[in-house]
Amino acid sequence: MPVRYAIEVIDEEFVVEVVTLAQVERMEARLASGKKGVVSGELAAGDDGYNQPWSWHLVPATVHTADVAIEVCDGRPSMVEDNLEYWLGTVKQFCPWQASVAARLP
């Protein structure tokens, strides 16, 4: 039952995939509300077939929404891409604070 969502951060976008009913419910609630907040997950190398044009993705089972997160993992998708080794090896997660769920993808 994987479901994909477009996540907008400022003027950039990335795609996440979620795999549990609870994750889908949280993403649908955020989509319906239009609320901005944290969309977070563990970083992994490669686009996993859906997060183009980025060369990273969030591990589906770890994707979640939150109201707050630590500052070190906040940023834009391009920041992760521009310093990928650091993000994958040191930060290990991506949690943009001003993320909005822009769309459920087919």
N, C-alpha and C positions, 0 to 999 in steps of 0.2 A: 503493500500500500504506500510506497513512497510518493510524497507530494512535494512539488517544488514551488518556491516563492521567490519573487524578485524583491530584493531589499534595497531601499534607496538611502544613501548617506550623503547629505548635502547635494552635490551635483553628480554623484557617481552611483553605480548600481552593481550589485553582485547577486548571485543566486544561491539559495540554500535548499537542501533536500531534508525533509523530516520523515520519520519512519513509524512513529507511534500515534495512536489516536489522541493522546494527551498533547503531543506536540502540535498536531493539526488543529486541535481546539484552541490552543494558545495563539497560534499564528492567525487563525480565522478571526479570533476576537480582536487582535491587534489590527488586522486588515479592516474590519468593520468599524472600529473606533477611529481609525486614522491617527491614533496616538503615536507620538515619537517616543522612543526609549531604546533600551539596549536589546539587541539581538546578538547572542553570543554563542560561541562554540569553539571546540578544539580545532586548531589549524592542521592541515595536512597538505603535502605537496601534490601538484597536479590539479587540473580543473575537474577531474572525475567525470568528464563527459558532459557537464552541464554548466560550469561556472566560467564560461568564456567571457572576456578575453584573458582572464586572470590565470596564473599558473599555480593556484592554490584553491582550496575549498575548505569548508567547515565539515568535520566528520558528522554525518547525519544524526547519529544517535546522541550527540552531545549538544545539538542546537536547542537553545531555549531563549525565552524573553525574560527581561528583568527591568526593574525601575532604575537600578544603579549598578555600577561595576567599578572595579579598580581602574585608575587612569592609565596605567601602563599598556592596557590592551585596547584603548580607545584610539580611533583614527579613521582614515578613509581607506577604501580598497586599494587605491594607488600607493598609499604609504606602505602597505604590506608588500605589494608587488615590487616597489622600489628598493626594499631592504629585506627581501624574502628570507635569506639565511638567518638574520637576526630574529625575525618574527617566528620562524619555524623552530629555531634552536633555543631561543632564550624566552621569548614571550609565550609562545606555544598556544595562545588563544587570541581570538579577535572579538572585541566587544564594543563596537561603535555606539556611543551614547545617543546620538541623534538619528538613529535608524528608524525607518518606517517600512512597514510591509506594504509594498506598492501594488502587488498583484499576485494572485494564484496563477501559476503557469499550467498550460495543458500538458 
